Amino acid sequence: MGRVSELLHKALVPLAGRAVLSHLIELAPRGAQIVVCVGHRAEQIREYVALAHPQLPVTFVDVVDWDQPHAGPGASLLAAKDAVQGDLIFTSCDTLWQQDQTLWKTSQSWAGVAPIPAGTPHARWCRVGLAWDGTVEGVYEKNSDGGDLAYIGLAQIKDVDQDLFWSGIQGGRLVDNETQVSGGLVSVLSARTLGAQHVRWTDVGDEDAYRLAVARLSGYDWTKVDETTYVLPETGRVVKHWTDPDKAQKRAARGKLLGDAIAGPVSNAESMIAYTYKPGISGYEAVEREGTDFTRRLLEWRHKYLMTAPTADQPTDLGAKFYHEKTLTRIDMLKYDETLWRSALDAVSRIDWDRLAQHVEPAMIHGDLNYGNIVVMSDGRIVGIDWREDFAGYMFGDARYDLGKLLAGCYVHFDRARHGDFRPWPEGDDHADLIRQDASYSPDVEIIGALSLLNSAPLHAAPLDEVLVSRGCVWLEEVL
């Protein structure tokens, strides 16, 4: 699955703002009992369902020896046999289809089929051949001949056919040393009629297919290498996941400190938190409606909610840790592209790190304050989302940092970037000028804003990483 596979279970890769698993839950028949078979990264799946779908009754089935020889989709499905009551509808975790409630109203068992995706070899797919009346006449494994339609991993097995289906999986031959569900389909076909449903589907089974799906539905793979955000208005939740569980715990703790300034956390698990979904428009959309008046309101909101001084003395090395050490670590992550790495390294070599670190202004901060992380409610109230979990390990931070991040959002329109639009934002100059009039502005804010772009670059997929390095370097060239 490419870069996202280092982070997530396959069922949790984001697509159009939500996990693939949430799409599958939405596609299920109304009133269906959801059964999820778990093995690989099982705890991620359990945490996600608990936080993203708190009202949904889900039965989890542990698949024993899921990573051993003879495991596979058939063995995983067999593990759920005792949890099945009535008709069985099953799908793999990487199959999505067009919503169609009429699919489930058939009188016979069926397998979902579709044309073999263009550019993919027939041998990659389990395939189905159809008879003249549209029913299935043959099911063909990946390493066999026959069949001109792909079996897409979705099927319905009527209650009356389930003994045949389960025994067929148990007695079926291994394919690539895995137990497949195709043995069950063949068993039903041998004794009865097996129907076929032609389904419009989206495959997210490998990196190429996933990239195509993201490009079609979102325009750009916004997922960072260390965190993922899921937005679920229908359940009233926003869920965030981190590869580092410590970040989830700190994010929840800082959420309590920020209070009314943010959409506070509802609950948290080991590596995830959930907070209340706030219906409204983003700060960038508010800018479109109100112009610079919104930026004035946002700056006033910042002073009211985010400029509280810490109650205890802050360590004197905060600035050095957060700016100098963190920046060099992030730039080192750019070594996958030598041009980007050397450009960023050269740009920051002219910074007077000691002076930058010495002028930290301790305050309560949001930590990622840009227009994209602001929600404006219908009553005009401003709420912050996606706050930072700490500042060099501490709950308070540098007041200049929020202002720098807001300024950086004038150089890169992050809402458009989410959808693959990386063009400059000319109107951002007017808002940048207004930010520079803020009472807490100093020239250091320019450097901090540029550094925020460079620090974000290695966390994003191309070409946004290149855009962030380029604009960060040009910015530093202008101010140093």
Wavefront OBJ file of the C-alpha trace (Angstrom):
o trace
v 0.000 0.000 0.000
v 3.044 2.309 -0.220
v 3.758 5.041 2.303
v 0.497 4.574 4.239
v 1.200 0.893 4.949
v 3.939 1.854 7.409
v 1.292 3.656 9.423
v -1.998 1.826 9.224
v -3.958 -1.345 8.837
v -5.177 -1.673 5.259
v -8.798 -1.113 6.331
v -7.854 2.217 7.926
v -6.151 3.909 4.979
v -7.955 7.209 4.431
v -10.107 7.793 1.392
v -12.187 10.952 0.935
v -11.566 11.922 4.562
v -12.554 8.660 6.231
v -11.181 5.156 6.689
v -12.015 2.519 4.092
v -13.637 0.595 6.963
v -16.106 3.457 7.530
v -17.034 3.364 3.844
v -17.710 -0.375 4.179
v -19.878 0.149 7.261
v -21.887 2.753 5.354
v -22.308 0.362 2.406
v -23.665 -2.473 4.546
v -27.353 -3.381 4.322
v -29.536 -1.353 6.652
v -29.853 -3.074 10.009
v -27.115 -5.618 9.304
v -25.030 -7.009 12.151
v -21.421 -6.012 11.465
v -18.784 -8.689 12.104
v -15.125 -7.749 11.718
v -12.422 -10.418 11.585
v -9.150 -9.091 13.034
v -5.569 -10.305 13.069
v -2.947 -7.909 11.702
v -2.908 -4.661 13.756
v -6.122 -5.787 15.424
v -5.955 -3.175 18.168
v -5.941 -0.358 15.594
v -9.219 -1.669 14.182
v -10.818 -2.026 17.620
v -9.733 1.469 18.688
v -10.943 3.052 15.466
v -14.406 1.464 15.587
v -14.847 2.380 19.262
v -13.962 6.035 18.627
v -15.368 6.592 15.137
v -18.580 4.542 15.463
v -19.346 4.559 19.199
v -23.044 3.701 18.788
v -22.536 0.846 16.334
v -22.742 -2.701 17.758
v -19.823 -4.566 16.194
v -18.784 -8.158 16.796
v -15.034 -8.682 16.601
v -13.682 -12.123 15.769
v -10.029 -12.887 16.458
v -8.420 -14.849 13.640
v -5.967 -17.298 15.196
v -2.674 -17.816 13.328
v -3.619 -15.210 10.736
v 0.058 -14.811 9.774
v 0.848 -18.534 9.457
v 0.891 -20.773 6.354
v -2.582 -21.831 5.184
v -4.098 -18.618 6.539
v -5.758 -16.220 4.125
v -9.168 -14.684 3.415
v -10.926 -18.046 3.572
v -9.442 -18.890 6.963
v -10.371 -15.436 8.257
v -13.951 -15.884 7.109
v -14.157 -19.348 8.675
v -13.225 -17.806 12.022
v -16.511 -15.863 11.890
v -18.712 -18.863 11.096
v -20.279 -19.064 14.568
v -21.043 -15.328 14.534
v -23.168 -15.566 11.380
v -26.940 -15.598 11.742
v -29.128 -15.618 8.655
v -27.832 -14.598 5.244
v -24.110 -13.876 5.013
v -22.719 -10.912 3.116
v -18.942 -10.710 3.177
v -16.345 -8.420 1.681
v -12.603 -8.015 1.784
v -11.314 -4.866 3.469
v -10.048 -3.387 0.196
v -13.250 -3.596 -1.884
v -15.607 -0.630 -2.196
v -18.683 -0.461 -4.384
v -21.365 1.976 -5.427
v -24.139 2.189 -2.827
v -27.033 -0.042 -3.917
v -29.481 -1.459 -1.370
v -31.151 -3.591 -4.078
v -28.072 -5.851 -4.107
v -29.277 -7.647 -0.983
v -32.830 -8.372 -2.202
v -32.046 -11.418 -4.339
v -33.445 -14.910 -3.849
v -30.180 -16.726 -4.528
v -26.566 -16.599 -3.457
v -24.315 -14.512 -5.672
v -20.748 -13.339 -6.291
v -19.862 -9.749 -7.163
v -18.176 -9.361 -10.549
v -16.781 -6.542 -12.662
v -14.556 -6.108 -15.724
v -10.909 -6.816 -15.027
v -9.300 -3.419 -14.314
v -7.461 -2.041 -17.324
v -3.710 -2.511 -17.260
v -3.768 -5.368 -14.755
v -2.911 -8.992 -15.687
v -5.691 -11.592 -15.598
v -3.518 -13.767 -13.359
v -3.782 -11.204 -10.576
v -7.507 -11.867 -10.113
v -9.774 -14.668 -9.057
v -12.112 -14.748 -12.063
v -15.670 -15.752 -12.900
v -17.190 -17.070 -16.105
v -20.909 -16.560 -16.803
v -23.455 -18.735 -18.546
v -25.921 -17.455 -21.162
v -28.505 -16.660 -18.453
v -26.077 -14.529 -16.426
v -25.466 -17.072 -13.693
v -21.975 -18.270 -12.752
v -20.708 -21.287 -14.705
v -17.177 -21.331 -13.340
v -14.878 -19.830 -10.689
v -11.207 -19.697 -11.659
v -8.254 -19.171 -9.358
v -5.503 -16.653 -10.016
v -3.125 -19.296 -11.339
v -5.629 -21.031 -13.648
v -7.181 -20.356 -17.053
v -10.739 -19.239 -17.734
v -13.148 -16.507 -16.778
v -13.231 -12.980 -18.173
v -14.682 -11.099 -15.200
v -12.952 -10.301 -11.910
v -14.460 -11.605 -8.684
v -14.251 -8.414 -6.587
v -14.269 -9.916 -3.074
v -17.953 -9.216 -2.358
v -20.601 -11.936 -2.148
v -23.895 -12.896 -0.535
v -24.482 -16.466 0.652
v -28.083 -17.281 1.507
v -28.751 -19.125 4.745
v -29.777 -22.295 2.888
v -26.387 -22.456 1.103
v -24.110 -21.876 4.043
v -23.319 -25.494 4.937
v -22.107 -25.961 1.367
v -20.166 -22.721 1.497
v -18.342 -23.432 4.766
v -17.469 -27.015 3.827
v -16.204 -25.798 0.456
v -13.775 -23.375 2.096
v -12.561 -26.054 4.503
v -12.048 -28.587 1.730
v -10.816 -26.222 -0.973
v -7.281 -26.358 -2.285
v -4.706 -23.790 -1.210
v -3.787 -20.998 -3.611
v -0.383 -19.406 -3.054
v -0.382 -21.378 0.211
v -3.482 -19.499 1.402
v -7.012 -20.620 2.173
v -9.344 -18.809 -0.227
v -13.094 -18.123 -0.198
v -13.341 -19.351 -3.783
v -13.609 -22.947 -2.557
v -16.870 -22.005 -0.868
v -18.218 -20.373 -4.028
v -17.307 -23.460 -6.082
v -19.081 -25.691 -3.574
v -22.297 -23.666 -3.796
v -22.020 -23.597 -7.597
v -21.605 -27.406 -7.769
v -24.836 -28.075 -5.900
v -27.038 -25.104 -6.753
v -27.282 -22.043 -8.967
v -24.849 -19.251 -8.076
v -25.855 -15.838 -9.332
v -23.630 -12.937 -10.345
v -24.090 -9.287 -9.500
v -22.380 -6.766 -11.774
v -21.036 -4.149 -9.406
v -19.436 -0.768 -9.979
v -16.519 -0.897 -7.609
v -13.339 0.799 -6.442
v -10.329 -1.387 -5.737
v -7.902 -0.211 -3.049
v -5.994 -3.473 -2.826
v -2.486 -2.238 -3.603
v -0.491 0.975 -3.882
v -1.349 1.722 -7.512
v -5.080 1.100 -7.026
v -5.130 3.160 -3.850
v -3.368 6.084 -5.530
v -5.898 6.024 -8.367
v -8.785 6.016 -5.883
v -7.287 8.914 -3.924
v -6.692 10.923 -7.106
v -10.280 10.365 -8.228
v -11.987 11.053 -4.889
v -9.659 13.526 -3.155
v -7.154 14.842 -5.682
v -4.136 14.403 -3.424
v -2.853 12.016 -0.752
v -2.891 14.343 2.263
v -1.937 11.630 4.767
v 1.174 12.447 6.769
v 3.770 9.790 7.490
v 3.104 9.858 11.231
v -0.592 10.727 11.619
v -3.988 10.332 9.982
v -7.212 12.297 10.387
v -10.716 10.932 9.787
v -13.768 13.198 9.641
v -17.156 11.570 10.257
v -20.007 14.106 10.436
v -22.613 11.332 10.541
v -21.265 10.015 13.864
v -20.316 13.459 15.176
v -16.661 12.518 15.500
v -13.229 13.447 14.235
v -10.656 10.724 14.903
v -6.884 11.110 14.758
v -4.287 8.345 14.797
v -0.538 8.566 15.421
v 2.245 6.036 14.963
v 3.630 7.308 18.280
v 1.018 6.509 20.988
v 2.547 9.129 23.287
v 1.282 11.841 20.957
v -2.310 10.712 21.356
v -2.084 10.898 25.141
v -0.459 14.342 25.063
v -2.953 15.631 22.497
v -5.823 14.639 24.773
v -4.153 16.277 27.792
v -3.510 19.544 25.951
v -7.081 19.527 24.693
v -8.283 19.794 28.275
v -5.964 22.757 28.903
v -7.131 24.596 25.780
v -10.751 24.375 26.918
v -13.206 26.482 24.935
v -10.598 27.399 22.329
v -10.819 24.025 20.636
v -13.149 21.163 19.796
v -12.206 19.186 22.869
v -11.466 15.443 22.930
v -14.376 13.131 23.615
v -12.220 10.117 24.411
v -8.891 8.579 23.620
v -7.346 5.158 23.158
v -3.713 4.088 23.044
v -2.837 5.618 19.666
v -6.006 7.575 18.786
v -8.225 10.335 20.081
v -11.720 11.406 19.090
v -13.154 14.873 19.421
v -16.481 16.411 18.587
v -17.128 17.192 14.946
v -17.969 20.886 14.688
v -20.246 21.731 11.743
v -19.208 24.935 10.066
v -16.779 26.289 7.507
v -12.989 26.358 7.528
v -10.967 29.489 8.172
v -10.082 29.616 4.485
v -13.773 29.560 3.566
v -14.414 32.302 6.145
v -11.696 34.366 4.465
v -13.537 33.979 1.166
v -16.713 35.346 2.798
v -15.340 38.026 5.105
v -11.994 38.967 3.590
v -9.476 40.535 5.959
v -12.244 41.127 8.529
v -12.008 37.450 9.372
v -8.254 37.613 9.898
v -8.840 40.496 12.318
v -11.390 38.400 14.189
v -9.024 35.436 14.242
v -6.196 37.513 15.683
v -8.528 38.827 18.384
v -9.614 35.252 19.149
v -5.963 34.242 19.462
v -5.258 36.967 22.003
v -8.344 36.036 24.014
v -7.882 32.270 24.149
v -4.246 31.468 23.377
v -2.072 34.083 25.040
v -2.355 32.878 28.634
v 1.022 32.899 30.360
v 2.261 29.625 31.884
v 1.762 29.122 35.595
v 5.327 27.865 36.098
v 8.722 28.856 34.743
v 9.515 27.448 31.329
v 12.873 25.720 30.659
v 15.375 28.002 28.977
v 16.246 25.508 26.229
v 12.746 25.285 24.725
v 13.614 27.394 21.696
v 16.788 25.484 20.888
v 15.011 22.128 21.104
v 11.937 23.111 19.142
v 13.478 25.254 16.422
v 17.078 24.188 15.901
v 17.089 20.494 16.841
v 13.667 19.719 15.421
v 14.401 21.505 12.134
v 17.650 19.619 11.559
v 15.900 16.338 12.316
v 13.110 17.084 9.836
v 15.533 18.253 7.157
v 17.436 15.016 7.595
v 14.184 13.220 6.674
v 14.397 14.902 3.247
v 17.421 12.817 2.222
v 15.146 10.734 -0.009
v 15.529 13.695 -2.413
v 19.040 15.131 -2.366
v 18.001 18.378 -4.069
v 15.318 19.116 -1.479
v 17.634 18.140 1.374
v 20.525 20.334 0.249
v 18.248 23.283 -0.553
v 16.677 23.220 2.905
v 20.018 22.708 4.651
v 21.543 25.664 2.823
v 18.559 27.913 3.563
v 18.653 27.345 7.340
v 22.449 27.615 7.588
v 22.116 31.421 7.737
v 19.773 31.471 10.743
v 21.081 32.812 14.037
v 19.670 29.973 16.111
v 20.841 31.341 19.470
v 19.044 34.646 18.951
v 15.888 32.892 17.722
v 15.877 30.582 20.744
v 16.501 33.336 23.277
v 13.329 35.260 22.448
v 10.722 32.594 23.252
v 7.511 34.229 24.546
v 5.912 31.616 26.856
v 2.157 31.299 26.302
v -0.643 28.861 25.785
v -0.604 28.087 22.055
v -2.694 26.163 19.573
v 0.476 24.843 17.963
v -0.736 24.443 14.390
v -2.656 27.635 13.894
v -3.528 28.092 10.263
v -6.780 28.877 8.491
v -7.281 25.189 7.677
v -7.311 24.293 11.371
v -10.054 26.759 12.219
v -13.792 26.040 12.110
v -16.269 28.929 12.049
v -19.661 27.903 13.433
v -22.988 29.107 12.063
v -23.188 31.673 14.876
v -19.758 33.055 13.922
v -17.935 31.435 16.841
v -14.346 30.374 16.119
v -13.123 26.945 17.224
v -9.636 25.504 16.797
v -9.034 21.940 15.629
v -5.891 19.783 15.254
v -3.988 21.510 18.025
v -0.394 20.512 18.705
v 0.268 17.944 21.458
v 3.247 19.776 22.994
v 6.076 22.248 22.452
v 9.431 20.527 22.945
v 7.700 18.259 25.443
v 5.837 20.997 27.379
v 2.181 21.994 27.487
v 2.934 25.699 26.916
v 4.965 27.070 24.019
v 6.184 30.122 22.134
v 3.554 32.753 21.300
v 5.517 33.620 18.155
v 4.972 30.107 16.827
v 1.201 30.437 16.367
v 1.645 33.735 14.574
v 4.332 32.208 12.336
v 2.098 29.251 11.468
v -0.759 31.600 10.616
v 1.562 33.606 8.404
v 2.718 30.399 6.694
v -0.920 29.704 5.817
v -0.826 32.846 3.684
v 2.103 31.471 1.673
v 0.473 28.054 1.133
v -3.311 27.702 0.846
v -3.559 24.424 2.761
v -7.257 23.824 2.040
v -6.560 23.842 -1.694
v -3.420 21.767 -1.220
v -5.550 19.014 0.346
v -7.165 18.609 -3.061
v -4.013 18.840 -5.162
v -4.096 22.571 -5.943
v -0.644 23.960 -5.083
v -0.860 27.284 -6.884
v 0.185 30.454 -5.030
v -2.560 32.343 -3.219
v -2.220 36.028 -4.265
v -4.897 37.225 -1.813
v -2.818 35.757 0.990
v -0.548 38.817 0.831
v -3.325 41.055 2.205
v -3.838 38.740 5.165
v -0.096 38.438 5.731
v 0.167 42.226 5.911
v -2.568 42.282 8.551
v -0.847 39.563 10.597
v 2.341 41.632 10.564
v 0.420 44.439 12.267
v -0.363 42.257 15.279
v 1.024 43.527 18.579
v 3.006 40.301 19.144
v 4.638 40.339 15.700
v 8.414 40.540 15.365
v 10.762 39.700 12.477
v 11.376 36.338 14.144
v 7.827 35.372 13.159
v 8.915 35.360 9.506
v 11.717 32.893 10.216
v 9.440 30.700 12.328
v 6.794 30.660 9.592
v 9.325 29.653 6.948
v 10.714 26.948 9.220
v 7.208 25.553 9.689
v 6.995 24.976 5.938
v 10.361 23.210 5.844
v 9.487 21.110 8.875
v 6.206 19.989 7.312
v 7.718 19.068 3.952
v 8.999 15.532 4.685
v 5.660 14.564 6.242
v 3.779 15.042 2.969
v 3.741 13.221 -0.352
v 5.086 14.758 -3.548
v 4.652 17.330 -4.927
v 3.601 19.188 -1.753
v 6.950 18.375 -0.153
v 8.669 20.193 -3.028
v 6.279 23.154 -2.808
v 6.878 23.550 0.933
v 10.663 23.386 0.608
v 10.668 25.826 -2.296
v 8.491 28.436 -0.618
v 10.203 28.008 2.735
v 13.626 28.525 1.168
v 12.529 31.588 -0.825
v 10.940 33.048 2.287
v 14.123 32.641 4.314
v 16.123 34.142 1.450
v 13.906 37.240 1.634
v 14.086 37.783 5.405
v 17.670 36.808 6.270
l 1 2 3 4 5 6 7 8 9 10 11 12 13 14 15 16 17 18 19 20 21 22 23 24 25 26 27 28 29 30 31 32 33 34 35 36 37 38 39 40 41 42 43 44 45 46 47 48 49 50 51 52 53 54 55 56 57 58 59 60 61 62 63 64 65 66 67 68 69 70 71 72 73 74 75 76 77 78 79 80 81 82 83 84 85 86 87 88 89 90 91 92 93 94 95 96 97 98 99 100 101 102 103 104 105 106 107 108 109 110 111 112 113 114 115 116 117 118 119 120 121 122 123 124 125 126 127 128 129 130 131 132 133 134 135 136 137 138 139 140 141 142 143 144 145 146 147 148 149 150 151 152 153 154 155 156 157 158 159 160 161 162 163 164 165 166 167 168 169 170 171 172 173 174 175 176 177 178 179 180 181 182 183 184 185 186 187 188 189 190 191 192 193 194 195 196 197 198 199 200 201 202 203 204 205 206 207 208 209 210 211 212 213 214 215 216 217 218 219 220 221 222 223 224 225 226 227 228 229 230 231 232 233 234 235 236 237 238 239 240 241 242 243 244 245 246 247 248 249 250 251 252 253 254 255 256 257 258 259 260 261 262 263 264 265 266 267 268 269 270 271 272 273 274 275 276 277 278 279 280 281 282 283 284 285 286 287 288 289 290 291 292 293 294 295 296 297 298 299 300 301 302 303 304 305 306 307 308 309 310 311 312 313 314 315 316 317 318 319 320 321 322 323 324 325 326 327 328 329 330 331 332 333 334 335 336 337 338 339 340 341 342 343 344 345 346 347 348 349 350 351 352 353 354 355 356 357 358 359 360 361 362 363 364 365 366 367 368 369 370 371 372 373 374 375 376 377 378 379 380 381 382 383 384 385 386 387 388 389 390 391 392 393 394 395 396 397 398 399 400 401 402 403 404 405 406 407 408 409 410 411 412 413 414 415 416 417 418 419 420 421 422 423 424 425 426 427 428 429 430 431 432 433 434 435 436 437 438 439 440 441 442 443 444 445 446 447 448 449 450 451 452 453 454 455 456 457 458 459 460 461 462 463 464 465 466 467 468 469 470 471 472 473 474 475 476 477 478 479 480
